[in-house]
Amino acid sequence: MGRLTGKAALVTGGSRGIGAAIARRLAADGASVLLTWQASADRAAEVVAGITAAGGTAEALQADSGDAAAVTGAVEATAARFGRLDILVNNAGMGVAGVIGEARLADYDRCFDVNVRAVFVAMQAAARLMLAGGRIITIGSVNADRIPFAGGAAYAATKAAVAGLTRGAARDLGPRGITVNLVQPGPIDTDMNPADGPWAGAARALLATGAYGQGTDVAALVAFLCGEEAGYITGATLNVDGGYTA
């Protein structure tokens, strides 16, 4: 039996990158996982198939994280499908680039809808369903603390916002035995920020390790926070960044 056997988890944006790595890890540890996707149906099916082939339990659900009703529906669907909700991983996110004075307000609004509003909505819905021992984890970004390039103000603002939201939610839900934490990845090799992409050289120069991380590095910390050993950790911001912010 895995350390998360009997638990039910929702991972938003779980069809690729960090989200897919988290879904696979939680399932490998025994949790039943529902993952959401917006536009990558084939990739979501591939993640589910891989989990199932390895003996795990997973399902995929299309849900736009910019749509509050869809976010609430995904939380409720997880509890309905598996009979409970123990773990919420707010992973879905988006980036928007544009220097102040040129960035489009519509892009700013969409970024906040997906990166911040959806997290709040999911937390609200999960709080109605979770019992003591529940775990809420949001995937943020070290860009909340360090933004060493132009054009990232809106994105960095959303990630700073979820840090404050995490601390407040930890206070609200702590008396019920529910922990709320934030994991901030640094440069991780994903579609959004590939290790051989145009920003990779500059990012790598800021790393203590000199190398990009992998989605599995983030997933390992998330899995730990979901377990019983992490029951006294809440309201924390934990970086997985290869020393990017050192």
N, C-alpha and C positions, 0 to 999 in steps of 0.2 A: 504494500500500500504506500502511495506517495504521501508526502507531508500535507498536501491539500486535498486528499481524497474526501469526497462528500461535500466539497465546497462548490459553489456556483459563481462564475465570474462573467462580467461584461467588459470587453475591451473595445473601445471605440476606435475606429480607423485601424482595424486589425488585418487588413488585406495585404499590407506590404510594409517594408522597412521595420522600424522599431516596433510598431504595433503587432506585426506578424510574429516577430521574435518573442514578444511577450505572450501572445496567445499560445504559441507552441510550448513555451516554457511552463506556463501555468497548467496546460493540459498534461504535459509530461510529469508534472508534480501531482497529478490526480484530479485537478479541478475540471468540472464541466464548463465549457467556454462558449459564449455567444460573442461573435465579433461583428462589428458593423463595417460597412463599406459604402462608398458613395458612387464611384464610377468604375471600380475595378472588379467586376463580377467574376471574371475568369481567375484573377489572382486570389480573390476571396475563396473561391471554390477549391483552388489548389491548396491553400492553407488548410482548409477543412479536411480535404482528402488526405493530406499528409498526416494530420493529427489522428484521423480515424484509422489510417493504415498502421499507425504506431500503437493502436489500442486505446486511444483517447476518445473523448467525447467533445464534439464541437459543431456549431451551426453558424451560419452567416445570415445577416439581415441587412438589407439596404436601408440606409438612414443618412440623410444630409444633416451634419452637425450644426449647420446654420439654421435649421428648422427646429424650434423648441419642441413642437409636438412630436417630431420624429425622434428626438433625443429622449423625451419622456417615454415614448412608446417602446424604445429599445430597452430601457431599464425595466419597464413593466413586462416586456416579452421575455426577458431573461428569467425573472421570477416565475412567470407563468409556465415556461418550458421546463425549468429544472426544479420548480417547487420551492425555491428560495433564492436569495441574493446575498452573497457573502463578500464579494469583491467587485469594486468598480474601478476600472483603470481608464481615466480620461486621457486618451492618447491622441485622438484626432486633432489635427492642427493644420494650419496653412501659413505660408509666408507671403509677405507683400513687400516689395522694394520700391523706394521712391524718396528722394531727398525732400525735406520740408520746403514747401513752396511749389513743388511739382507733383507730389503724390495726390492721387485722386481720393476724394472723400468716400466714394463708393467702395474702394478697395480697403480703406481704413475701417469702414463700418463692417464689411464682410469679415475682415480679420478678427475684429472684436467679437462678432457673432459666433464664429467658429472656435476661437481660442479662449474666450472668457465666458461669454453668455452661456454657451453650451455646457461648460464645466459647472457653472452655477445651477443650471436647470437639472443636469444629471445628478448633482449632489442632493438637490431638493427631492427629486424623485426617489433616489436611493435611500435617503434618510427615512422615508415613510415605510420602507420595506425591510431594512437591515435590522438585525438583532445584535446583541452584545457580541463582540468579536469581529464585527464587520470591518472591512478595510477599504478606504478610498485613497487612491493614488493618482496624482495628476502628473503628466509628463510635460515639464516646462522646457526651459532652455537657459544655458549659462549666459545667453545674451541679455537676460534680465539684469545681470550684474556687470557684464562687459560687452560692449558693442564697438569693436575696433575697426569698423568700416562705415562708410556713409550709406545712407538709404535705408537703414534698418530701424528707424525710430518707432514706427508703428508696431512692428513685430516685437521689438524689445519691450514696448509698453504693455503689450498683451501678456507677455511672460512675467513681467513684474507684477501685473495685476493678479495673476493666479497665485503668485507667492503670498500676497496679502490675503487672498480668498482662502488659501489653505490654512493659514494661521487662525483666521477667524472661525472657519468651520471646525477646526480641531477643538477650539474652546466650546463651540456649540454642541458638538457630538461626543466629546470626551466623557461627560457624565453617563452616557449610555453605553460606554465600552466600545465605541467605534473610533478607530484611529484615522487620521487624515494627514497625508504626507505628500511632499513634492519632490520629484526626481528631475534633476536638470542635466540633460546630456550636453556634452560638448560636441566637438566634431566627430560624428558617427557616419560611417560609410553607408549612405542611403541614396535613393533616387534624387531626393531634394538636395543633398550635399555629398556627392560622390567623392571618394578619396582621390580620384584623378580629375576632378572638376576644375573650373576656372578659379575658384577661391581656395582650392586645396593647399597650394603652396604657401599662401599667407597664413592660413589657419595652422598648418603644420609647424610653422616657425614659432608659434606661440605655445606649442605643446611641450610639456616636460618630457613626455615619452617619445616625442618625435613621430608618432604614428596615430592615424585615425583609429577610433574604436569601432566595435561591431555592435549590431543590435542585440546580440546575446549578452554583451556586457551590461547593457541597461536592463535587460530582462532578468538577469541574475539578481540585481538589487531589488527590482520589483517583486520577484518571487520571495525574497527574504522578508520584505515588508508585509507580505500577505500571510506569513506564517505566525505561529504562536510565539516564537522567540522575539518577535518585534512588537509585542503588545504594549511595551512601555515607550515606544517611539511614536510621537505624534506632534503635529505642527512643525515638523522638521523639513528643511530644504537640504537635499543630499545631491551632490554633484558627481556625475560620472563623466569626467572630462579630460582625463589624461594629463592633468595639471594645467589646463588652459587658463584657469583663474588663479593659479598659485602665485 
